Each structure stands twice: as C-alpha cells, then as structure tokens.
C-alpha cells in the first residue's frame, strides 16, 4: 500500500512567510538634518515639508547662530541647513565652526540675500550647497541628498553673479573688523570683540575704507555689504 502523495509535484510545500507591516520597508539610512533659520514660520514649514520625505529626518532646529552650533554638537546631524543671516553668528561662521568641530557634518546655506561675496565666503568655509530661499521644498530635499553624498550644489544664477563680481579687495581681517562695525559699535567695542587694540582697529577700518573708495567706515560697510564682501 502506497503513502498519500502531497498535491503538486510530489514535494512538501512550505507555507508562505507573512509580510510584516503590509507596506514598503523604510529606508535603511535616513539623513539627519539640522535646520537653522531665525524666521520661525519658514523654519517650521520647511521642517514639516522635509518630514514628508522618507529618507530625511529633521533632528534639530535653531533660530540663532550660537543655538545652531549647540544643536549640532548635541545631535550630530549629517547635514546642517543654515540661513545666511542669523542673530549671533551668520551661516558662514557657523559652517566654519562646524567644519572644525564636526567634520562629518556637511553644511549648506539657504539665503534670501545671495550676493556674490557671500557665496565666495561660504565656499571658503567648506559649505557644500548654496541656494536661494525661492527653491522649492522638493528641490531642497534633492540638494540635501546631493550634499550628503559628498557632492556640491551651487545655484547657477548665484554662481554666475559671483564670477561677474570679482574678488573682494579686503583682507580677511579688514572684512572681519568692518563687519563688526556694521551695527555702529564704537572702536573700543569693536576692539574688544576682535581681540585687537583700538589703534589696530582704526588702521583696519581706514584701510578698508580707502580700498572701497569710501569717505568713512559707515559708507564702507554699506558698499561692502552691497557686494556681499561682509
């Protein structure tokens, strides 16, 4: 007497393994993003839109330069998306600090003030992306992925403007001192901020004004800001 044969090809069948979750698997690697912008409405909206991307996660937000640095140290993001103009320290200064303290964190600047000199300062600070605030959230997500992958993205119009504008005639120290004087601070206060003597500050300010063809430091600041050199 023969034994019963299982239906099919005569081989025992293996029951199917049920799928867990019933949907597509989440990305194995998610890009950790820090958002820094002093405009709360813009930052919140951007965080919400980026949160819709499966492979991106906003791990921290900040409204000032010092807060951006603190959040980056605490959360170790993969990519820091920094507003150019922030209280306390601008995006380029934050990027410079992050390059030294967290070399694995890539940085990009999002700005509504895309002057040529700003782009050159940003690239010198190791920034990997430079885009205007008019960019869509979907496009920004793509650029974040590009930057995270180790590549660079610069808005084509901003790049063309930077090439046409030429290089700043100011030395790094002249630009720094001129920027510190932008709020009308007295020479003694500028000297304290820059850790220089008042006499040295006056020399830097005079040199910067002469190079820019300005009659005083206040005019020099306006001219340098218009070019994006400070």
C-alpha positions as CSV (number, residue, x, y, z in Angstrom):
1,X,0.0,0.0,0.0
2,X,1.4,3.3,-1.1
3,X,1.5,6.5,1.1
4,X,-0.6,9.5,0.0
5,X,1.3,11.9,-2.2
6,X,1.0,15.7,-1.5
7,X,-0.7,17.7,-4.2
8,X,1.5,19.4,-6.8
9,X,4.9,17.9,-7.8
10,X,5.1,15.5,-5.0
11,X,7.3,17.7,-2.8
12,X,6.1,19.1,0.6
13,X,5.1,22.7,0.3
14,X,6.4,25.4,2.6
15,X,3.9,27.8,4.0
16,X,4.4,31.4,2.9
17,X,6.0,33.8,5.3
18,X,3.7,36.7,6.2
19,X,4.8,40.2,5.4
20,X,5.2,42.4,8.4
21,X,3.7,45.9,8.2
22,X,1.9,45.3,4.9
23,X,3.8,48.1,3.1
24,X,7.2,49.1,1.7
25,X,10.2,49.0,4.0
26,X,11.5,52.2,5.5
27,X,14.9,53.5,4.1
28,X,17.8,51.7,5.8
29,X,19.7,55.0,6.1
30,X,18.0,58.3,6.9
31,X,19.8,61.6,6.5
32,X,19.8,63.5,9.8
33,X,19.1,67.2,9.2
34,X,19.6,70.3,11.3
35,X,17.5,73.4,10.2
36,X,18.7,76.8,11.4
37,X,16.7,79.9,10.4
38,X,15.6,82.9,12.6
39,X,12.2,83.1,10.8
40,X,10.1,80.7,12.8
41,X,7.3,80.3,10.3
42,X,9.7,79.5,7.4
43,X,11.7,77.1,9.6
44,X,8.6,75.3,10.8
45,X,7.1,75.0,7.4
46,X,10.3,73.7,6.0
47,X,10.7,71.1,8.8
48,X,7.2,69.9,8.1
49,X,7.7,69.5,4.4
50,X,11.1,67.8,4.7
51,X,9.5,65.4,7.2
52,X,7.3,64.1,4.4
53,X,10.5,62.7,2.7
54,X,11.0,59.0,3.7
55,X,14.8,59.3,3.8
56,X,15.2,62.6,5.6
57,X,14.6,63.3,9.3
58,X,14.9,66.8,11.0
59,X,16.6,66.1,14.2
60,X,17.0,69.6,15.5
61,X,16.0,73.2,14.8
62,X,17.7,76.5,15.7
63,X,16.9,80.2,15.4
64,X,20.4,81.8,16.0
65,X,24.0,81.0,15.1
66,X,25.0,80.0,18.7
67,X,21.9,77.8,19.0
68,X,22.7,76.1,15.7
69,X,26.2,75.2,17.0
70,X,24.7,73.9,20.3
71,X,22.1,71.8,18.5
72,X,24.7,70.4,16.1
73,X,27.0,69.4,18.9
74,X,24.1,67.7,20.7
75,X,22.5,65.9,17.8
76,X,25.4,65.3,15.3
77,X,23.4,65.9,12.1
78,X,24.6,64.6,8.7
79,X,23.6,67.9,7.0
80,X,23.2,71.3,8.5
81,X,20.9,73.6,6.5
82,X,21.8,77.2,7.6
83,X,20.2,80.5,7.0
84,X,22.9,83.0,5.9
85,X,21.6,85.9,8.1
86,X,21.1,84.8,11.7
87,X,21.5,86.6,15.1
88,X,24.7,85.9,17.0
89,X,26.6,84.4,14.1
90,X,25.8,84.1,10.4
91,X,25.5,80.9,8.5
92,X,29.1,81.1,7.1
93,X,30.6,81.5,10.6
94,X,28.5,78.6,11.9
95,X,29.7,76.5,8.9
96,X,33.3,77.4,9.6
97,X,32.9,76.2,13.2
98,X,31.2,73.0,12.2
99,X,33.9,72.2,9.7
100,X,36.4,72.3,12.5
101,X,34.3,70.7,15.3
102,X,32.2,68.2,13.3
103,X,34.0,67.4,10.1
104,X,31.4,64.7,9.2
105,X,28.6,67.2,9.2
106,X,28.1,68.7,5.7
107,X,26.8,72.2,5.5
108,X,24.7,74.2,3.1
109,X,23.4,77.8,3.0
110,X,19.9,78.9,2.2
111,X,19.6,82.6,1.7
112,X,17.4,85.4,0.6
113,X,20.5,87.6,0.2
114,X,22.5,85.8,-2.4
115,X,25.2,88.4,-3.0
116,X,28.4,87.3,-4.8
117,X,30.7,87.8,-1.9
118,X,28.6,85.6,0.4
119,X,29.0,82.7,-2.0
120,X,32.7,83.0,-2.1
121,X,32.9,83.2,1.7
122,X,30.7,80.2,2.0
123,X,32.8,78.1,-0.3
124,X,35.9,79.1,1.5
125,X,34.3,77.9,4.7
126,X,33.7,74.4,3.2
127,X,30.0,74.9,2.5
128,X,28.7,72.2,0.0
129,X,25.5,73.8,-1.0
130,X,24.3,77.4,-1.6
131,X,20.7,78.0,-2.7
132,X,18.2,80.9,-2.6
133,X,15.1,80.7,-0.4
134,X,13.0,80.6,-3.5
135,X,13.9,77.0,-4.0
136,X,11.0,74.5,-3.5
137,X,11.0,72.1,-0.6
138,X,11.1,69.1,-3.0
139,X,14.2,70.6,-4.8
140,X,15.8,71.4,-1.4
141,X,15.4,67.8,-0.4
142,X,17.2,66.7,-3.5
143,X,20.0,69.1,-2.8
144,X,20.3,67.8,0.8
145,X,20.8,64.3,-0.7
146,X,23.4,65.6,-3.1
147,X,25.3,67.3,-0.3
148,X,25.1,64.3,1.9
149,X,26.5,62.2,-0.8
150,X,29.6,64.3,-0.8
151,X,28.8,66.4,-3.8
152,X,28.4,70.2,-4.2
153,X,25.4,72.2,-5.5
154,X,25.5,76.0,-6.2
155,X,22.6,77.8,-7.7
156,X,23.6,78.6,-11.3
157,X,22.4,82.3,-11.1
158,X,24.3,82.9,-7.9
159,X,27.4,81.3,-9.4
160,X,27.3,83.5,-12.4
161,X,26.9,86.6,-10.3
162,X,29.9,85.7,-8.2
163,X,32.1,85.2,-11.2
164,X,31.0,88.6,-12.6
165,X,31.5,90.5,-9.3
166,X,35.2,89.7,-9.0
167,X,37.2,89.2,-5.8
168,X,37.0,91.3,-2.7
169,X,39.8,93.8,-2.2
170,X,39.6,93.4,1.5
171,X,41.8,91.1,3.6
172,X,40.1,88.7,5.9
173,X,41.0,90.8,8.9
174,X,39.7,94.0,7.3
175,X,36.4,92.3,6.4
176,X,36.0,91.0,9.9
177,X,36.6,94.4,11.5
178,X,34.4,96.1,9.0
179,X,31.6,93.6,9.7
180,X,32.0,94.1,13.4
181,X,31.4,97.8,12.9
182,X,28.2,97.3,10.9
183,X,26.0,97.9,13.9
184,X,27.7,101.3,14.7
185,X,29.7,100.0,17.6
186,X,32.4,102.3,18.9
187,X,36.1,101.4,18.2
188,X,36.7,100.3,21.7
189,X,33.8,97.8,21.5
190,X,35.0,96.5,18.1
191,X,38.5,96.1,19.5
192,X,37.1,94.0,22.4
193,X,35.1,91.8,20.0
194,X,38.0,91.2,17.7
195,X,40.6,90.9,20.5
196,X,42.6,93.7,18.9
197,X,43.9,97.1,20.2
198,X,41.8,100.2,19.3
199,X,44.7,101.5,17.2
200,X,44.8,98.4,15.1
201,X,41.1,98.5,14.6
202,X,41.3,102.1,13.4
203,X,44.1,101.1,10.9
204,X,42.0,98.2,9.6
205,X,38.9,100.5,9.2
206,X,40.9,103.2,7.4
207,X,42.5,100.7,5.1
208,X,39.1,99.1,4.2
209,X,37.5,102.5,3.6
210,X,40.4,103.5,1.3
211,X,40.2,100.3,-0.7
212,X,36.5,100.7,-1.2
213,X,36.7,104.5,-2.0
214,X,34.5,105.3,1.0
215,X,34.7,108.5,3.0
216,X,34.1,106.8,6.3
217,X,33.6,103.3,7.8
218,X,29.8,103.6,7.7
219,X,29.9,104.1,3.9
220,X,32.5,101.4,3.6
221,X,30.2,98.9,5.4
222,X,27.3,99.7,3.1
223,X,29.5,99.3,0.0
224,X,31.0,96.0,1.2
225,X,27.5,94.6,2.2
226,X,26.1,95.5,-1.2
227,X,28.9,93.4,-2.8
228,X,28.5,90.6,-0.3
229,X,32.0,91.0,0.9
230,X,31.0,91.3,4.6
